[in-house]
Amino acid sequence: MQAQNQFFQSGITRDLGFRLQQLRKLREVLQEHEQDIYRALHEDLRKPVFEAYAGELGILLEETKHAIKHLKTWARPRRPSLGLVHWPAGAQVTQEPYGVALILSPWNYPIQLLLGPLVGAMAAGNCAVLKPSELAPHSAALIHRMINENFPKEYIDVAEGGVPETQKLLEQPFDYIFFTGSPRVGKIVMEAAAKNLTPLTLELGGKSPCLVDASADLGAAARRIVWGKFFNAGQTCVAPDYLLVPKASAGVLIEKMRAVLRDFFGDDPQKSPDYARIVNAAHFQRLSEYLKQGKVLAGGRTDAQDRYIAPTLLGGVKTDSPVMQEEIFGPILPIVEYQSLDAALDLILKYPKPLAFYLFAEDPKAEAHVLSRVSFGGGCVNDTIAHLGSPELPFGGVGGSGFGTYHGRRGFETFSHPRAVLKRSTKIDIPVRYPPYSAPYKLKVVKKLMG
């Protein structure tokens, strides 16, 4: 902390040329270690190369490329118009880095969710301490090696370890904290940040609904829901957590989803090279319990030794059961049939505001009605999880799913403070603002200028 504070106070990280140079270096390091990244993600999660690139490395390469291209524009001071009340004066707003940032990441996308926020922190001119998840040890070790071999520790450092090390880090007076993880741990992080009045971003989770309207294209819905749900074996913070489908369409949609599962993963998904595994035994056991809380419509097979749970469709679930009350974070999709669109919306609104929401509809009136009623962090119409991958779209939660956004310009702004400076001329000094205020014209002038 002391070394990073001194390095930041030297002013080096504020230099635009330095920031661009370091972002280019990060991009080069990622490209050089492409195969190492694939190996680490396979060891931790049996993640297929395609998913490792599409969900982690590719997103990071796009983020760094985008930041390098646009940083000069983002960092340019803004000169707002002040109006007559401040005449004669001008002002500018600059994005000032906070200082030393702590970035805490989860295990499900252990590289992308740690280094993605880092791109914003670097672009804004901060130093950073990175804390990867101990539940993805191969990825954590690789990040430690990639960062510490290529960046000075007083600029960017990686702190490995478990809960005790994280607690120690949270005791330090960081200038900013960025946390991605569960709402339960998010509350702990927020409480720790409050002790030092440290600003923070919380990227949390929750139960992200997927609503199929009666007007939906069921073929497209089946493909895109299955893809988004079972990408990374469902261990995605924005994966569809439960599916709402009209009673009249349920049978057809379920049959189409069964067919898509066979197309994607074959008759035995355990043998598919394109299907990931559960991160550890504890999560495997937690997820296995959910399988008992409904009727298995597809999948349902498990293998504890292989940490394998088949992609599963679960029907007949009760809305008060744990599988419908807790974030699933795995390859199990509960399906709830509804009678009317408003009944489906009423169910969604009983839950805390979700990180993501997905709607499948061809009827523009139904789309407008649904989007006007549901509050959520971000989402898609006629797709799932795709909104996460663009640096042009801010990503973040609302309410119980977190607060603050990042990606692209929003990441740069998250890790910087908009500092306003007003500069007034000394050549003219209008006396209307000074005491005594008793002259009637003074209040009239102020009302005219400010009213």
N, C-alpha and C positions, 0 to 999 in steps of 0.2 A: 504494500500500500504506500509506504513512504517513498520507495523508488519510483513508482508510477506517478504519484503526486508531483514529485520533483521533475520528472520527465515532462509531464503535462504543463507544469508551470514554466518550463523553459520556452514554451511557445512553438516548439517544433511541429507538433501535431496540427496546429492551426493553419500552417502553410498549405495552400491549395496544391502546390506541386508535390509536396510530401504525401498528402492524402491520395492523390492520383497514382503516385508511384507505388504506394503500399497496396492499393486496390488491385493494380496490375500484378503485383507480386502474388497476392492471394489467389488471383485467377490462375496464374502460372502454376502455383503450388498444387491447386486442385487438379489441373490438367495433368501435371507430372505424376500425381498419385492416383490416377483414375483406377488402375487395376487394384491398387491397395485398398481403395474405398470399396470396390466390389467385394473383395475378399473379406474385409472386416464386417460388412453388412450381411454377408452370407453366413459368417461365423456366428453373429449375434442373433439373426432373425431368419436365416435361410432365405434372404431376400433375393429374388430373381434379378439378374443384371438389368433387364428392362425397367423394373420397378426402382432399382437402385439409381438408375440414371434419371428416369422420368420424375421420381418423387424426391430425389435428393441432389445428385450432382448437377443434373441439367438445370434445375431451378437456381442453384447457386451460381452457375456460369451465366445464366440469364441475368441474375441480380447484379453480379459484378460488372457485366458488360453494360447494363443499363445505367448503373451508378457512374461508371467511368465516362460514359457518353454525356450524361446530363449534369454532372456535379458542378460545373462552372455556372450553369444557369441557376441551380438550386442555391448556390452560395452567394449569388449576386445580391447585394443590399437592395431592399425595396425602399422607395421614396414616396410615402403616402402624402396625399393632399391634406392639409391641416384646416383649411377654412380661415375666414377673416378673424375669428376670435384669437388666433395665435399670431397674427401678422404683427411685425415682420419676423418670420421664423420658417425654418425648414426642419425636416426630420428624416431619419432613416431607420429601418428595422433590419438588423442583421441576425443570422442564425448562429448563436454562440454555443460551442460544445459545453456539455456539463462538466466534464473532467474525467474521472475514472468510473467506468461502468462495470457492473457485475452482470453477467449473462448466464442464466441457469437453464439447462435444457433437459427434456425427457429422453426416454430410450427408444421411442417408436420410430422416429426419424432422427437418429442421434447426431448426424452430421449436418443435415440441412437446418434443423431447428436450433442448432447452436451457432453455426456460421452465417445463417441468414440474417439474424439480428446484428451480428458482428459487422456485416457490410454497412448497415446504417450507422453503427457506432463509429467506424473508421471514416466513412464519408463525412460525418459531422465533425470529426477532429478530436475524438476521445481516445483515451487509453482504455484497455479492457482486461478484465479477468474472466476467463471462461471456465465454467464448471459443467463438464459433461456428466451424463448419467452413469452411475456405477453398474446399472443393470444391462448396459451394452458395453462390456469391458473392452472388446476388440476395437470398437469404434473410438472409445475414449482414449485408448493407448495410441491409436493412429493419429487422432487430433493432437494429442500431446506432442507427438514426434513432428508432425507437419508444422505446427505453429512454433514450437520452441527451437526448431532447427532453422527457421526462416525469419523470425521476427525477434527483436530484443525483448527480454522479459519485462523490462521497464515500460514497454509499449503494449504488448499483448502477452499474457501469461495464461497457462492452463493449470488449473488446480484439480487434480483427481482425488477421489475418495468417496465416502458415503455420507450418511446423515451427520456424523460428528463434524466432518470437515465443512459440510454445508452450513451447519449451525455456526461454526467459527467465522466463516465468510460473512454470514448475515449480521454478525456482531460489529463488523467493520463499517466505518462511516463512508460508504460509497456515495458518489454523486448521483448515480442512477442505477436502478435495478430493473432488469428485464427477465421475467420468469415465464416459462412455458411448462404447463403441467396440470395437475388436477386441482379442482376448487378447494379440496381439503388442504393441500400443501400451499395453495395460493394464499389462504387466510394466514398461515404461519409466516409466509414471506412478507405479507402486508403488515402484519403485527411487528415484525422485526424492523421493517423499513420505517415504521412510524416512530420508533425510538430515536432515530436519527433524522426524522423529517425528510427522508429520502424519497424523491419522486420515483414512480415505478410504472411499468406496464405489466399487466397480468394477461397472459394468453391461456385461457382455461378451456374447459370442455363442456360437457353436459349431454343431454339427449337431443341430438339433432334429428328432427322429423323429416320424413319423405312422404309427401302427400300426392297421391295419384287422383286426378279429377276424372269424372265420367267422360270428359272429352279427350282424354289422353290417347296418344298413339301407344298402344300396349306393347308392340314389338320393340320400339325404341326405348320405352320405359324399362322393359325387362333387361335389355342389354346394358343400359347405362346404370341402372340401380345395382345389378349384380357386379358390374365392374367397380363402381365406387365403393360398394360395401365390402367386397372381398379383396380389394387392393391391399397389400401388406397384411393379409389375413384379418382384415377388419380393424387393425391396430392403428387407426387414423383418427385424429381428434375431430375431423369434419366428416367422418364416414356417416352415412345414413344409419341412425341408431334404431329406428323403428319405422315401419311402413304402414301407411293408412291407405286403404283401397276401397272403392265402392263395393258393396255386397254383390251387386249384379256383375261386376267385372272381376271379382277375386279369383274365381276358378280359372278363367282364361289367363289372367296375368301369372298366377302361380305355375300353371303348366308351361307357359312361355319361359319363365325364370328357370324351371327345371331343365328345359331344353338348352338354355344359355349356359347353365352350369356344366352340362355335358360337353357343349361346344368349347368352353373355355378350358376346362380341367380334365376332361375325359370321364370315363366311368368310375375311375378310382383317383380322386384328386391327390391322395397321398403319394402317388407315383408321378404326379405332374411336376416338372421343373419350374413351373410358373406360379407356384403357390407357396407362400411363406409359412413360417412356424410361429407358435406362441413364444414369447420372449423367455419365460422361465416356468418352473414347476408351480409356483404360487399362483401365477395368473392362469395357468392351465386348470388348476383345481377350481379357482373362482369361476371360470367360464363354464366348466363342466357342470356346475350346479345349476346354471341357467337352463341347460338342456332338459331338466326335469320339470320345468315350469310351463310346459305347453306341449302341443302335439307336433312331432317332427314331420314336416312335409317334404323335406329333402335334406340329405346329409345326415348329421347326427353321430357319425362314427368318430371315435377318439382313440389316441394311442399316447399314453403318458410318457413312455420312453422317448418317443419321437417328438413330443410336445405338439402333437397334431390334433387339430379339431377340424373336421370336414366343414366346408361352407354349408351352413345350415339355415333352412327356412323353418320358422317356428310359428305354428298357428294355435288358435284356441287359448291365447294368453289372457290372463286377467290383468286389468290395468293397475291393480294394487299389488301385484307380485313384484319381487325384486328385479326381474328382468325388464319390467316396465317402469321401475322407479330409479334404478341405478344406471350410470353410463356403462354400456356393455364393453366397448373397446376390444372387440374380438369378432370372430366370423359367425355370428349368430344374429339373424334378422327376424325379430318378432313382427308378425303381420296382424293388423287389427282391421276388421271390416267395419265400414260405417254406412249408415242409412242416408244421411244428408251431408252436404258440404259443411254447413254450419255446425253440425254435430261433431265433425272431425276437427274443425277449428276450435270448438269449445274444449276438446280434449287437449289439443296442443297448448292452449292458453292456460291450462292447469299447471303446466311445468314452468320452471324458470326459463328465462329467455335463452334460446339455444345459440351456440356458436355458429351453426349453419342451418339452413333450411332449403329443402328441395321440393319443387312443384313440377309435376308433369301435367300439362294442360294444353289443349289447342284452342280453347275458348278464351278470347281476350278478356271478356267480361269476368269470367271465373278467375283468371289470373289477376286482374286488377282488384277484385274483391278480396282474394286471399292475401295478396301482398299488402293491402291496406290494413289488414287486421293483425298480422303476425309481425312481431319485432324479433330481429335476429341479427347476428354479427355480419353475415354475408351468405351468399348462396347462389343457386342456379334455377333457371326455369328450363325444363327439359334436358337436364344434365345433372351430374353429381360431381363434387370435389374439384372440378376443373377451375373454379374461380381462384383457388389457392395458388395456381402456377404463374400468374401474370404480375410483373412488377408495376403494371399500370393500375392495378386494383388494390386499394387498401385492404389489409386483412386484420381482423381483430374481433373481439367479442363485445357483448353488451350485457349489462346486469350480471347475472350469475355466471355467465360465460367469459367474463373478464372485461377489461377496459384498456383503451389505447390501441393503436394500429401501427402496422409497419408494412414493408415491401415498397421498393422504389422510393419515390420522393417522401412517402410517409415514414419510411424508416429513418431517413435523414432528419426529418423534422422531429421524430420521436426522441432522438438522441441529441437534440439541440434546443436551446431556449431562444425564442424570438425577442431579442433585446432592442428596445426602442430608445432612441436618443433624439431629443428635440434641441435644436441649436438656434438661439435667438440673436438677432442683430443688436449690437450696442449703440448703433447710430441713431436709432429712434426708440424712445421709451414713452409709450402712451400712458398717461397718469390715471386712466379710468379705473384700473384694478387696485390702486393703492388707497389705503385709508387717508383721511376720513371718508367714509362712504355716504356721508349725510347729503351731499349734493344730489338732488333728485335726478339729474341727467345721467348719473353714473349707472343706476339700476336700469334705467330705460335703455341705455346703450348696450349693457350686458344682455338684457332680454332680447334686444334686437339681433345681437350677434349669435346668441346661443339658443334662441327659441325655435 
